[in-house]
Amino acid sequence: MKFGKTDLKPDEIDFSLPAFKAPSQKINNSTDTLKVYTGQPVWSAKGNIGKIYPKGTRPNQFLYHYSRQFNSIELNATYYKIPTQAQVISWREQTPEDFKFCPKFPQFISHRKKLSEKSDSLDEFLSNIYLFENRLGVSFLQLPPHFSPEHISELKKFIDLLPEDMSFAIEFRHEDWFRNKSAWNEILTYMHSKNIAAVITDTPGRRDVLHLNLTNAIALIRFKGNNLHATDYQRIDQWVDRTLSFIDSGIRELYFFLHQEDESLGVELSQRYLKSLNANLNHHFRFPKILDRQSSLF
């Protein structure tokens, strides 16, 4: 994740999370079991060979082993190219039943001049990723940095194009979304009405995008670390605390994606997050222990 890069050293950044205020609108009417997913943006990190992939693992075997270690992936590859139906089916069949793919909208859809303009590309993307079937998690739209609140009506029209039988989230990057409280509240209210989640981004150089707003029962968090600097672990501990607050407010499906400059370093933070969360779940809630694939590796 290049967005939010900074020349400051980790010790020079205030990584504290903002206070969480429970949403005024009810975000969940069910009592479904809590589902927590962790993962990385790619499964191709060669540094995982001999670490979480067996020595000698070939690239075409990476996904198989990745999905036995993590239970989700922020599918960054779809940002650059729409996967073919054959690719989607192949990826689906290499993964366990409980695995979730979270495809990013292709940039030639998210960054086009008229976002809400109907296109064959949008139809192709949605119909192809639909073939992930029960392994399809939340698909998310990453708005370009220049997409400001001036285009709020355009964004609403785009949201109206999305099918209701799929899960979606939107990541905002333009600074004015977080300065213009009226526009921000307006789009969050609209997203709530359409059951669309707001991506929460925790990255060193842009602390304003760390908004902690919940619009439905799904939370998608993108965490940018500093290659296992001590502050990474401190930040994870804070996120466990915020996760418990999210759960108390009605979240029932949570995705926590870990970004590092060295993408093979995500497993350590994922393990800390899951172990700490599991230790707190039975104390605070009556949910069963969430699946931790990594317990046998350390």
HELIX and SHEET records of a PDB file:
HELIX    1   1 PRO A   10  GLU A   12  5                                   3    
HELIX    2   2 LYS A   46  ASN A   48  5                                   3    
HELIX    3   3 PRO A   59  GLN A   61  5                                   3    
HELIX    4   4 PHE A   62  TYR A   66  1                                   5    
HELIX    5   5 ASN A   76  TYR A   79  5                                   4    
HELIX    6   6 GLN A   85  GLU A   93  1                                   9    
HELIX    7   7 GLN A  107  SER A  110  1                                   4    
HELIX    8   8 ASP A  120  ILE A  129  1                                  10    
HELIX    9   9 TYR A  130  ARG A  135  5                                   6    
HELIX   10  10 PRO A  149  HIS A  151  5                                   3    
HELIX   11  11 ILE A  152  LEU A  161  1                                  10    
HELIX   12  12 ASP A  176  ARG A  179  1                                   4    
HELIX   13  13 LYS A  181  SER A  193  1                                  13    
HELIX   14  14 ARG A  207  VAL A  209  5                                   3    
HELIX   15  15 ALA A  230  SER A  249  1                                  20    
HELIX   16  16 GLU A  263  LEU A  265  5                                   3    
HELIX   17  17 GLY A  266  HIS A  284  1                                  19    
HELIX   18  18 ARG A  293  SER A  296  5                                   4    
SHEET    1   A 6 LYS A 100  PRO A 103  0                                        
SHEET    2   A 6 SER A  72  LEU A  75  1                                        
SHEET    3   A 6 LYS A  35  GLN A  40  1                                        
SHEET    4   A 6 GLU A 253  HIS A 259  1                                        
SHEET    5   A 6 ILE A 218  LYS A 224  1                                        
SHEET    6   A 6 ILE A 200  ASP A 202  1                                        
SHEET    1   B 3 VAL A 138  GLN A 142  0                                        
SHEET    2   B 3 SER A 167  GLU A 171  1                                        
SHEET    3   B 3 ALA A 197  ALA A 198  1                                        
END                                                                             
